[in-house]
Amino acid sequence: MNAQPPVKQRTEEMASAMSTDEQAAIRMVANDLHRLNQSVMKAVEAGISVELIRSARHHCGNGNFGDLLTPVIVKTS
């Protein structure tokens, strides 16, 4: 069986291969995702169910893509 290195090591290896601009973009996505997760948890604690659905996929023309999300909100009675 072919064991992969730990996640932290793989992440550091990928980051070292990225440009400064790429690293900054990834940090921005990670920070925004952290804030989104906090907002989802607050909404759930307030009595609202939140489901994130991929609404589209953004392509830049060179093979890179990113999923765009739309929240589906359900208020329980």
N, C-alpha and C positions, 0 to 999 in steps of 0.2 A: 504494500500500500504506500502511496506517495503522499507523505504528510506535508502540509503547507506550513510556512512560518506563521507565528502568531499575528493576529490582526494588526496590532500596534506596529510591528516590524514591517509588515506589508505596506501599511499606510505611510510610514516614514520613507520607505523605498520609493513609493509612487510620488510622494511630495518632493523628494530630492530630484526627481526627473522632470519636475514642472518648472515653468518660468515663474518669475515673481508675480506677474499679472495673473497667471493661472492659479497660483497659491492664494492670492488675494481674493479671487472670484470664489474659490472653494470655501475659504473662511467666511465670506459673506453668506453663501448658501447655508453653511453649517450654523452660523449665528441666527439667521432668519428661521431656519428649521427649528432650532431650539425655542425661539420665541413662539412659533406656531404651535409647537407641542405644548408649551405652557398655556397658551390661549385655549387650546382644545381641552386640556385638563380642567381649566377654570369653568368652561362652558358645561362640561360633563358634571362637575360638582354643583353647578347651578341648576341642574335638572334637564339639560339639553343633550341629545345624542348628536354626534357629529361624525359623518363619514366623508372621507376625502376620496374623490373620484378623479381619475385622469380625464380631463376634458379635451385635451389636445396634446400634440407632440410638436415641439418647436425644432425645426431643422435649420441649420445655418448654411447648408450647401456644400460643406466639406466633409460630411460624414458624421459630424457631431449632432447630438440631439438632446433634448430635455423634455421631460413630462411636465405639463401644466395641470394644475389641480383646481377643482371646484368643490366647495363643501356642500354636502347634503345635510340639512339641519332637520331634526325631528324633535318636536316638543311633546313630551309625554304629559298626559293629563293627570 
